[in-house]
Amino acid sequence: MGFVVTVSMLLILLMSLPNPLRAWLQKRQGELALWAFLAGVWNFAWHGSQHLGDFWGNAAFISGLLMVFTSMPLLKVDKWPSTLKIMVQTYQTACPKILHYLALFALAICAALYTYTLIQLNLG
């Protein structure tokens, strides 16, 4: 599951920051952002909350929350039920840009940690 979470973090970063792949990813942004959001929910609500106190439990909890917060502005909620739609749209308009960029920076650090660890596990 670490690989899925790492890919989800990288997708959030690629869809949020200017880069050559952003235009290509925007075609499927709604679906990709939803999968990344759900991976973040799983990361903090399931794995992270069950392993708090362990290094990877804490990392999962923090990175999962960051994934949820940074993927929310990417969600396409046009066809969602009104309750969920209102919650996401409220967050999208209320969250200050500087807070979003700080969360993206922290998510990039988490993605680097996860990527480094996966490389070490697979090569070492």
Summary of the structure (lengths in Angstrom):
residues: 124
radius of gyration: 14.5
end to end distance: 18.8
largest distance: 48.9
contacts: 369
relative contact order: 0.16
helix: 84%
strand: 0%
